[in-house]
Amino acid sequence: MSDFHDQVVVITGATSGIGRATARAFTAAGARVLGAGRHQGRLAELAREVDLALTVDVTEPRDVELLRTVAMDRYGRVDVLVNNAGAGLFERWDATSPDQLRALLEVNLVGAQRVAQALVPGMVERGSGHLVQVASIAGKRGFERQTAYCATKHALIGWSEALRQELHGSGVKVHVICPPAVDTPFFATAGWPEIATQHRRWRPMSAEAVAAAILDAIRKDQREVILSPRAKALHLASRLTPQALDRARERWAKPKS
Ligand SMILES: NC(=O)c1ccc[n+]([C@@H]2O[C@H](COP(=O)([O-])OP(=O)(O)OC[C@H]3O[C@@H](n4cnc5c(N)ncnc54)[C@H](OP(=O)(O)O)[C@@H]3O)[C@@H](O)[C@H]2O)c1
């Protein structure tokens, strides 16, 4: 019997990339997956792979309330919530308007809180459950041309760490996943396809590898997972020798004469 047999798993942003791979991985491990997303064509494809596919825009309170109602009516409980829905914005700081920053926060932070507020209280009531927050290495370190995106992912990690303390003793675990570049449509959707080519040189992870790490984080009760040795080294250097890392970055970014 698979280790997630009969577990009820809700995944936001399940129509593409990491969310889609995670939906498949949980389904293969025996879970009943409710996958949520917005794109109707991809939702129809998802519906063939999971127990239920539902239209949910995480910025729409009514959609999230419907998600809660459907999950409770159909399953009576949610064991795992994967807060994965997210978007990117890759402009320099002076080309990013306050409205753009606000809109990105609405998806990457407020949306995650909204879905958690809809589903985590039921876990607390039952005294068990897992909240998986798909953050990013960009939530651990700032990267140029990503001020808004890094801000939202830093905020998501801070929010999750504080929530973990508030949930201490409730039986609900909070897991934060920090992938480096992953081979998905993410950068192209955000209008920066060139960076995907650059990332390809750095060998991006597959969405399937991130999905496997998400299942493992629950199995092994890991509070935070920084994926890939390179991202781990970057995170460590950023904490121990931030100035040296800045200098190396400046040298690397300097146009070759
Ligand atoms: N790719 C990377 O390099 C990378 C690295 C680190 C972390 N991440 C994070 O991983 C997560 C998934 O990204 P991905 O790489 O798999 O990108 P992706 O392939 O572009 O998928 C993004 C998913 O989020 C959904 N989504 C976006 N806005 C939404 C909204 N307002 N409401 C509901 N769903 C929404 C999309 O749904 P629809 O298409 O149906 O609209 C899609 O299913 C994001 O949180 C991202 O920040 C990605």
The ligand as a Tripos MOL2 file, in Angstrom:
@<TRIPOS>MOLECULE
LIG
   48    52     1     0     0
SMALL
NO_CHARGES

@<TRIPOS>ATOM
      1 N1         10.0910   27.5550  -11.8610 N.am      1 LIG1
      2 C1         10.9770   28.0010  -10.9870 C.2       1 LIG1
      3 O1         12.1600   28.2400  -11.3290 O.2       1 LIG1
      4 C2         10.5960   28.1480   -9.5190 C.ar      1 LIG1
      5 C3         11.6350   28.2090   -8.5820 C.ar      1 LIG1
      6 C4         11.3140   28.3620   -7.2400 C.ar      1 LIG1
      7 C5          9.9980   28.4310   -6.8350 C.ar      1 LIG1
      8 N2          8.9940   28.3920   -7.7610 N.ar      1 LIG1
      9 C6          7.6040   28.5000   -7.2790 C.3       1 LIG1
     10 O2          6.9280   27.2960   -7.5850 O.3       1 LIG1
     11 C7          5.5290   27.5640   -7.7120 C.3       1 LIG1
     12 C8          5.0240   26.9210   -8.9920 C.3       1 LIG1
     13 O3          5.7140   27.4920  -10.0830 O.3       1 LIG1
     14 P1          6.0410   26.6940  -11.4360 P.3       1 LIG1
     15 O4          7.4770   26.8330  -11.6780 O.co2     1 LIG1
     16 O5          5.4260   25.3780  -11.4150 O.co2     1 LIG1
     17 O6          5.3260   27.6900  -12.4720 O.3       1 LIG1
     18 P2          4.1730   27.4570  -13.5580 P.3       1 LIG1
     19 O7          4.4470   26.2500  -14.3540 O.co2     1 LIG1
     20 O8          4.0480   28.7810  -14.2380 O.co2     1 LIG1
     21 O9          2.8710   27.1940  -12.6590 O.3       1 LIG1
     22 C9          2.2920   28.1980  -11.8670 C.3       1 LIG1
     23 C10         0.9610   27.6860  -11.3610 C.3       1 LIG1
     24 O10         0.4020   28.6770  -10.4980 O.3       1 LIG1
     25 C11        -0.9450   28.9090  -10.8970 C.3       1 LIG1
     26 N3         -1.3610   30.2750  -10.5960 N.ar      1 LIG1
     27 C12        -0.7540   31.4410  -10.9120 C.ar      1 LIG1
     28 N4         -1.4770   32.4630  -10.4690 N.ar      1 LIG1
     29 C13        -2.5800   31.9430   -9.8450 C.ar      1 LIG1
     30 C14        -3.7130   32.4870   -9.1900 C.ar      1 LIG1
     31 N5         -3.9050   33.8190   -9.0750 N.pl3     1 LIG1
     32 N6         -4.6220   31.6390   -8.6780 N.ar      1 LIG1
     33 C15        -4.4790   30.3020   -8.7890 C.ar      1 LIG1
     34 N7         -3.4390   29.7200   -9.4310 N.ar      1 LIG1
     35 C16        -2.5030   30.5390   -9.9400 C.ar      1 LIG1
     36 C17        -0.9920   28.6160  -12.3830 C.3       1 LIG1
     37 O11        -2.3270   28.2840  -12.7160 O.3       1 LIG1
     38 P3         -3.0010   28.5990  -14.1440 P.3       1 LIG1
     39 O12        -1.9400   28.3240  -15.1870 O.co2     1 LIG1
     40 O13        -4.1440   27.6300  -14.1950 O.co2     1 LIG1
     41 O14        -3.3940   30.0120  -14.1100 O.co2     1 LIG1
     42 C18        -0.0430   27.4260  -12.4830 C.3       1 LIG1
     43 O15        -0.7240   26.2260  -12.2240 O.3       1 LIG1
     44 C19         5.3550   29.0880   -7.6640 C.3       1 LIG1
     45 O16         4.9260   29.4550   -6.3710 O.3       1 LIG1
     46 C20         6.7750   29.5900   -7.9200 C.3       1 LIG1
     47 O17         6.9850   30.8480   -7.3260 O.3       1 LIG1
     48 C21         9.2540   28.2310   -9.0950 C.ar      1 LIG1
@<TRIPOS>BOND
     1     1     2 1
     2     2     3 2
     3     2     4 1
     4     4     5 ar
     5     4    48 ar
     6     5     6 ar
     7     6     7 ar
     8     7     8 ar
     9     8     9 1
    10     8    48 ar
    11     9    10 1
    12     9    46 1
    13    10    11 1
    14    11    12 1
    15    11    44 1
    16    12    13 1
    17    13    14 1
    18    14    15 2
    19    14    16 1
    20    14    17 1
    21    17    18 1
    22    18    19 2
    23    18    20 1
    24    18    21 1
    25    21    22 1
    26    22    23 1
    27    23    24 1
    28    23    42 1
    29    24    25 1
    30    25    26 1
    31    25    36 1
    32    26    27 ar
    33    26    35 ar
    34    27    28 ar
    35    28    29 ar
    36    29    30 ar
    37    29    35 ar
    38    30    31 1
    39    30    32 ar
    40    32    33 ar
    41    33    34 ar
    42    34    35 ar
    43    36    37 1
    44    36    42 1
    45    37    38 1
    46    38    39 2
    47    38    40 1
    48    38    41 1
    49    42    43 1
    50    44    45 1
    51    44    46 1
    52    46    47 1
@<TRIPOS>SUBSTRUCTURE
     1 LIG1         1 GROUP 0 **** ****
